[in-house]
């Protein structure tokens, strides 16, 4: 089993752990947050500013009853705004030192988003099997995010499986608990802070220095783990793959 699982290693681990213990202003001043964001962008993950935790309603957008506090972009144009441009990300990070950032999926990468315990079991199995696993993030609200290559652009537009944040695919019975973030979706990119007084964050377990894998190399292990997490027996004969594959 890889030594990376169960502990954060290298630059990503040190910065993520340090960021969890420090406030957003200190993190910005010391450059830890900015370094992690630039590393993600350097790995090809397009970024855009997002809301952050705030007193009152729990979200800096001040929307009463915000359904995803501190987890959504600040601009409706986030899909076209998302970028890997270093100078732009530096400007955003320095102008909004408390802001979280999202990464838009379906452009260069997708994200397979699973319940935390299922993700831990799957990650251990994948690493023990010698399968190449790319960047993996853990969210303290109970999810694990596996970053993969995007599915690409099918010739037939009808073959797209569009995805929205917190939207469940039609194949949820075969993929219990799995969300596949592709075109039209996004996830928080580490380092990000979640609402609450308990210091919850989204942080890297495996940083963006790891190459993005093909999502299909991870999917069977992830769906198995999700099925076990949901108390179901995996049914490979009837596994419904996303359209376009």
C-alpha positions as CSV (number, residue, x, y, z in Angstrom):
1,X,0.0,0.0,0.0
2,X,1.4,3.4,-0.9
3,X,2.8,5.5,1.9
4,X,0.9,8.4,0.6
5,X,-2.4,6.9,1.8
6,X,-3.2,7.9,5.3
7,X,-0.8,10.7,5.3
8,X,-0.1,13.8,3.2
9,X,3.4,13.9,1.8
10,X,5.7,16.4,0.2
11,X,4.8,20.0,-0.6
12,X,1.1,19.3,-0.9
13,X,0.9,17.6,2.5
14,X,2.9,20.2,4.4
15,X,1.1,23.1,2.9
16,X,-2.4,21.6,3.3
17,X,-1.7,20.7,7.0
18,X,-0.3,24.1,7.7
19,X,-3.2,25.8,6.0
20,X,-5.7,23.9,8.1
21,X,-4.0,25.3,11.2
22,X,-3.7,28.9,10.0
23,X,-6.2,31.6,9.2
24,X,-6.9,32.7,5.6
25,X,-5.1,36.0,6.0
26,X,-2.0,34.4,7.3
27,X,-2.1,31.7,4.6
28,X,-2.4,34.4,1.9
29,X,0.5,36.4,3.4
30,X,2.8,33.4,3.6
31,X,1.9,32.3,0.1
32,X,0.8,28.8,1.0
33,X,-2.7,29.1,-0.3
34,X,-1.5,30.8,-3.5
35,X,1.2,28.2,-4.1
36,X,-1.4,25.4,-3.9
37,X,-3.8,27.2,-6.3
38,X,-1.0,27.9,-8.8
39,X,0.1,24.3,-8.6
40,X,-3.4,23.1,-9.4
41,X,-3.6,25.5,-12.3
42,X,-0.1,24.4,-13.5
43,X,-1.5,20.9,-13.6
44,X,-4.2,22.0,-16.0
45,X,-7.1,22.5,-13.7
46,X,-9.0,25.7,-14.7
47,X,-9.9,27.8,-11.6
48,X,-12.4,30.5,-10.8
49,X,-13.2,32.4,-7.5
50,X,-15.8,30.9,-5.2
51,X,-17.7,32.0,-2.1
52,X,-16.2,31.5,1.3
53,X,-17.5,30.9,4.9
54,X,-18.8,34.0,6.6
55,X,-20.8,34.8,9.7
56,X,-24.5,35.0,9.6
57,X,-25.8,32.8,6.8
58,X,-22.6,30.9,6.5
59,X,-21.7,32.1,3.0
60,X,-20.1,35.3,1.8
61,X,-22.8,35.6,-0.9
62,X,-25.2,36.7,1.9
63,X,-28.1,34.8,0.2
64,X,-30.6,33.7,2.8
65,X,-30.8,29.9,2.7
66,X,-27.9,29.5,0.3
67,X,-28.1,25.9,-0.7
68,X,-24.3,25.4,-1.0
69,X,-22.7,27.8,1.4
70,X,-19.0,28.6,0.5
71,X,-19.1,25.9,-2.2
72,X,-20.3,27.9,-5.3
73,X,-18.7,30.3,-7.8
74,X,-19.1,34.0,-7.3
75,X,-19.9,34.7,-10.9
76,X,-22.6,33.3,-13.2
77,X,-19.9,33.3,-15.9
78,X,-17.7,30.8,-14.1
79,X,-17.5,28.4,-17.0
80,X,-16.0,31.0,-19.3
81,X,-14.1,32.8,-16.5
82,X,-12.3,29.6,-15.4
83,X,-8.6,29.8,-16.3
84,X,-5.1,28.3,-15.7
85,X,-3.5,31.7,-16.3
86,X,-1.0,32.3,-13.5
87,X,-1.2,36.1,-13.5
88,X,-5.0,36.1,-13.3
89,X,-5.1,33.5,-10.5
90,X,-2.5,35.5,-8.6
91,X,-4.7,38.7,-8.9
92,X,-7.8,36.8,-7.7
93,X,-6.0,35.2,-4.8
94,X,-4.4,38.5,-3.6
95,X,-7.6,40.6,-4.1
96,X,-9.8,38.1,-2.3
97,X,-7.6,36.5,0.4
98,X,-10.5,34.6,2.0
99,X,-12.1,33.3,-1.3
100,X,-12.3,29.6,-2.0
101,X,-11.8,28.5,-5.6
102,X,-13.7,26.1,-7.8
103,X,-12.3,24.1,-10.8
104,X,-14.6,23.7,-13.8
105,X,-14.8,20.1,-14.9
106,X,-15.4,18.7,-18.4
107,X,-12.7,21.0,-19.9
108,X,-9.5,19.2,-19.2
109,X,-10.5,17.0,-16.3
110,X,-13.5,15.3,-14.7
111,X,-14.0,14.4,-11.0
112,X,-15.4,11.2,-9.6
113,X,-17.0,12.2,-6.2
114,X,-17.8,9.5,-3.7
115,X,-18.7,9.1,0.0
116,X,-15.6,9.5,2.1
117,X,-15.5,6.0,3.6
118,X,-16.1,4.4,0.2
119,X,-13.4,6.5,-1.2
120,X,-10.9,5.5,1.4
121,X,-11.6,1.8,0.8
122,X,-11.3,2.3,-3.0
123,X,-8.1,4.3,-2.8
124,X,-6.5,1.6,-0.7
125,X,-7.5,-1.1,-3.2
126,X,-6.4,0.9,-6.2
127,X,-2.9,1.7,-4.7
128,X,-2.4,-1.9,-3.5
129,X,-3.3,-3.1,-7.1
130,X,-0.7,-0.8,-8.6
131,X,-3.3,1.2,-10.5
132,X,-2.2,4.7,-11.4
133,X,-4.3,7.1,-9.3
134,X,-4.2,10.8,-10.0
135,X,-4.9,13.7,-7.7
136,X,-7.3,12.9,-4.8
137,X,-8.9,15.4,-2.5
138,X,-10.7,14.9,0.8
139,X,-13.6,17.1,1.9
140,X,-14.3,17.2,5.6
141,X,-18.1,17.2,4.8
142,X,-17.8,13.5,4.0
143,X,-16.7,13.3,0.3
144,X,-13.6,12.1,-1.6
145,X,-12.8,13.5,-5.0
146,X,-10.8,11.6,-7.6
147,X,-9.5,13.8,-10.4
148,X,-9.3,12.2,-13.8
149,X,-8.9,13.0,-17.5
150,X,-12.1,14.3,-19.0
151,X,-14.3,12.0,-21.1
152,X,-13.6,14.1,-24.2
153,X,-16.0,15.6,-26.7
154,X,-18.2,13.0,-28.3
155,X,-19.0,13.5,-32.0
156,X,-22.7,13.2,-31.2
157,X,-23.8,15.9,-28.8
158,X,-26.6,13.6,-27.5
159,X,-23.9,11.4,-26.0
160,X,-23.0,13.9,-23.4
161,X,-23.9,13.0,-19.8
162,X,-24.4,16.5,-18.4
163,X,-23.7,17.0,-14.7
164,X,-24.6,19.7,-12.3
165,X,-23.4,20.1,-8.7
166,X,-25.2,17.7,-6.4
167,X,-27.1,16.1,-9.4
168,X,-27.4,12.3,-9.3
169,X,-27.1,10.4,-12.6
170,X,-30.0,8.2,-13.8
171,X,-27.8,5.2,-13.1
172,X,-27.7,5.9,-9.3
173,X,-28.9,2.3,-8.5
174,X,-25.8,1.0,-10.1
175,X,-23.6,3.7,-8.8
176,X,-24.8,4.4,-5.3
177,X,-23.4,7.6,-3.9
178,X,-21.2,8.3,-7.0
179,X,-21.3,11.7,-8.7
180,X,-19.4,12.1,-12.0
181,X,-18.6,15.8,-12.4
182,X,-18.1,16.5,-16.1
183,X,-19.3,19.2,-18.5
184,X,-21.3,21.9,-16.7
185,X,-20.2,21.1,-13.2
186,X,-17.4,22.1,-10.8
187,X,-15.9,21.1,-7.4
188,X,-14.0,23.1,-4.8
189,X,-10.3,22.8,-5.4
190,X,-7.9,22.6,-2.4
191,X,-7.2,24.5,-0.3
192,X,-10.8,25.5,0.6
193,X,-12.6,26.2,3.8
194,X,-16.1,24.9,4.7
195,X,-18.7,26.6,6.9
196,X,-18.6,25.8,10.6
197,X,-16.5,26.4,13.7
198,X,-14.7,23.1,13.5
199,X,-12.0,24.0,10.9
200,X,-13.4,21.8,8.1
201,X,-11.5,22.0,4.8
202,X,-11.1,20.5,1.4
203,X,-7.5,19.3,1.1
204,X,-5.2,17.2,-1.0
205,X,-4.5,13.6,-0.1
206,X,-2.5,13.2,-3.4
207,X,-1.5,16.5,-5.0
208,X,-1.8,17.7,-8.6
209,X,1.7,16.6,-9.4
210,X,0.1,13.1,-10.1
211,X,-0.9,12.7,-13.8
212,X,-4.6,12.5,-14.4
213,X,-5.7,8.9,-15.1
214,X,-8.5,7.6,-17.5
215,X,-11.7,7.6,-15.4
216,X,-12.6,4.1,-16.6
217,X,-9.5,2.7,-14.8
218,X,-11.0,3.8,-11.5
219,X,-14.7,3.4,-12.0
220,X,-15.2,-0.2,-11.3
221,X,-13.3,0.0,-8.0
222,X,-15.2,3.1,-7.0
223,X,-18.6,1.7,-7.8
224,X,-17.8,-1.5,-5.9
225,X,-16.8,0.6,-2.9
226,X,-19.9,2.7,-3.1
227,X,-22.1,-0.3,-3.4
228,X,-20.6,-1.8,-0.3
229,X,-20.9,1.5,1.5
230,X,-24.6,1.5,0.6
231,X,-25.0,-2.1,1.8
232,X,-25.5,-3.5,-1.7
233,X,-23.6,-6.3,-3.5
234,X,-21.8,-5.1,-6.6
235,X,-23.4,-6.2,-9.8
236,X,-20.8,-6.0,-12.6
237,X,-23.1,-7.7,-15.1
238,X,-25.6,-4.9,-15.0
239,X,-23.2,-2.0,-14.4
240,X,-24.5,1.0,-16.5
241,X,-21.6,2.9,-17.9
242,X,-22.0,6.6,-18.7
243,X,-23.2,7.3,-22.2
244,X,-20.6,7.9,-24.8
245,X,-18.5,4.8,-23.6
